[in-house]
Amino acid sequence: MEQKTKIIAEDGKQELVITREFDLPLELLFKAYVEPGIVEQWMGTKVLKLDNKKHGSYQFETTDAKGNKYGFNGVIHEFSPNRKITRTFEMENTPFSVQLEFLEFVQLTDDTSKLNMHVIYESVAQRDQVLALPFAQGINMAHNRIQDIVSKLK
């Protein structure tokens, strides 16, 4: 089955361009990224902090099947409701360094919208390490959960 989330990884570049169209109004897609209760549902994580504003920050925690806890966090550099979020993303206790994420939310029609993500890594090697993980399947599954969960809010 073809994945709806598209990932473009050009050779020799330390970035990814990720796009996904949703059968959701723009406001509901944006809400999926800023409402702690919704974020917890589609990410399968606990939201410890989510301060949606310029110079705000976030902190999430997830627990695996063995009970091990993993944290990730970041700083929000730009926050424009229903338009854009620019933030850093860091997974704690991993060999990966901080990445920079530009999330752009675009209205296509009254009932459809698109998410454009531009993710920049410290190096090409680090980006390639992420791509070697089941990253594409994971982000596609997460986006499918956004569609499923948030469509019930319509």
C-alpha positions as CSV (number, residue, x, y, z in Angstrom):
1,M,0.0,0.0,0.0
2,E,1.3,3.4,-1.0
3,Q,2.2,5.7,1.9
4,K,0.3,9.0,1.9
5,T,3.1,10.9,3.6
6,K,5.8,11.8,1.0
7,I,9.4,12.1,2.0
8,I,12.0,13.7,-0.3
9,A,15.6,13.1,0.6
10,E,18.0,14.5,-2.0
11,D,21.4,12.9,-2.2
12,G,24.1,14.9,-0.4
13,K,21.7,17.2,1.5
14,Q,21.2,17.3,5.2
15,E,17.5,17.9,5.0
16,L,14.1,16.2,4.4
17,V,11.0,17.6,2.8
18,I,7.9,15.8,4.1
19,T,4.4,16.5,2.8
20,R,1.0,15.1,3.6
21,E,-2.5,16.1,2.5
22,F,-5.3,15.6,5.0
23,D,-9.1,15.4,4.7
24,L,-9.3,17.9,7.5
25,P,-10.0,21.6,7.6
26,L,-6.8,23.7,8.2
27,E,-7.9,24.6,11.8
28,L,-8.3,21.0,12.8
29,L,-4.9,19.9,11.3
30,F,-3.2,22.8,13.2
31,K,-5.0,21.8,16.4
32,A,-3.5,18.3,16.1
33,Y,-0.1,19.9,16.7
34,V,-1.0,22.3,19.5
35,E,-3.6,20.7,21.7
36,P,-1.9,18.5,24.3
37,G,-4.7,16.0,24.5
38,I,-4.7,15.5,20.7
39,V,-0.9,15.3,20.5
40,E,-0.8,12.6,23.2
41,Q,-3.3,10.5,21.2
42,W,-1.7,10.6,17.8
43,M,1.9,10.5,19.1
44,G,1.2,7.9,21.7
45,T,3.2,10.0,24.2
46,K,2.8,12.0,27.3
47,V,2.9,15.8,27.0
48,L,4.8,17.2,29.9
49,K,4.9,20.7,28.5
50,L,3.6,22.4,25.4
51,D,4.0,26.2,25.5
52,N,2.8,27.3,22.0
53,K,4.3,30.7,21.5
54,K,7.4,32.3,20.2
55,H,10.2,31.4,22.6
56,G,8.0,28.7,24.0
57,S,9.0,25.1,24.4
58,Y,7.8,21.6,24.7
59,Q,8.7,18.4,26.4
60,F,7.2,14.9,25.7
61,E,7.9,11.5,27.2
62,T,7.1,8.1,25.8
63,T,7.4,4.7,27.4
64,D,8.2,1.5,25.5
65,A,6.7,-2.0,26.1
66,K,9.5,-2.7,28.6
67,G,8.8,0.4,30.7
68,N,11.8,2.4,29.5
69,K,11.1,6.1,29.3
70,Y,12.3,8.3,26.4
71,G,12.1,12.0,26.3
72,F,12.2,14.6,23.6
73,N,11.9,18.3,23.6
74,G,12.5,21.5,21.8
75,V,12.1,25.3,21.6
76,I,9.5,27.0,19.5
77,H,11.0,29.8,17.5
78,E,8.0,30.9,15.4
79,F,4.4,30.3,16.1
80,S,1.7,31.6,13.7
81,P,-1.7,30.0,14.3
82,N,-3.0,27.9,11.4
83,R,0.1,28.9,9.4
84,K,3.5,28.0,10.7
85,I,5.5,26.5,13.5
86,T,9.3,26.7,13.5
87,R,10.9,24.6,16.3
88,T,13.9,22.5,17.3
89,F,13.5,18.8,18.1
90,E,15.9,16.8,20.3
91,M,15.6,13.1,21.3
92,E,17.2,12.8,24.7
93,N,19.8,10.1,25.3
94,T,20.4,9.2,21.7
95,P,23.3,9.9,19.4
96,F,21.2,12.3,17.3
97,S,21.8,16.0,17.7
98,V,19.1,18.7,17.6
99,Q,17.3,19.2,14.3
100,L,15.4,22.2,13.0
101,E,11.8,21.8,11.8
102,F,9.7,24.2,9.7
103,L,6.1,23.1,9.7
104,E,3.8,24.9,7.3
105,F,0.0,24.4,7.3
106,V,-1.8,25.1,4.1
107,Q,-5.5,25.2,3.4
108,L,-6.4,23.5,0.1
109,T,-10.2,23.6,0.3
110,D,-12.7,24.2,3.2
111,D,-12.3,20.5,4.1
112,T,-8.8,19.7,3.1
113,S,-5.3,20.9,4.1
114,K,-1.7,20.1,3.7
115,L,1.3,19.9,6.0
116,N,4.7,20.8,4.6
117,M,7.7,19.9,6.8
118,H,11.2,21.0,6.1
119,V,13.6,19.2,8.5
120,I,17.3,20.1,8.7
121,Y,19.8,17.8,10.4
122,E,23.4,18.5,11.6
123,S,24.9,16.5,8.8
124,V,24.0,14.3,5.8
125,A,25.2,11.3,7.7
126,Q,22.8,12.0,10.6
127,R,19.9,12.5,8.2
128,D,20.8,9.2,6.5
129,Q,20.9,7.4,10.0
130,V,17.4,8.6,10.6
131,L,16.2,7.4,7.2
132,A,17.8,4.0,8.0
133,L,15.3,3.6,10.9
134,P,11.7,2.8,10.2
135,F,11.2,6.6,10.0
136,A,9.1,6.7,6.8
137,Q,6.7,4.1,8.2
138,G,6.5,5.8,11.6
139,I,5.7,9.2,10.3
140,N,3.1,7.8,7.9
141,M,1.5,5.9,10.7
142,A,1.5,9.0,12.9
143,H,-0.1,11.1,10.1
144,N,-2.7,8.3,9.6
145,R,-3.5,8.6,13.3
146,I,-3.9,12.4,13.0
147,Q,-6.4,11.8,10.2
148,D,-8.3,9.2,12.1
149,I,-8.4,11.0,15.5
150,V,-9.0,14.5,14.3
151,S,-11.6,13.7,11.8
152,K,-13.8,12.6,14.7
153,L,-13.6,16.2,16.0
154,K,-15.3,17.6,12.9
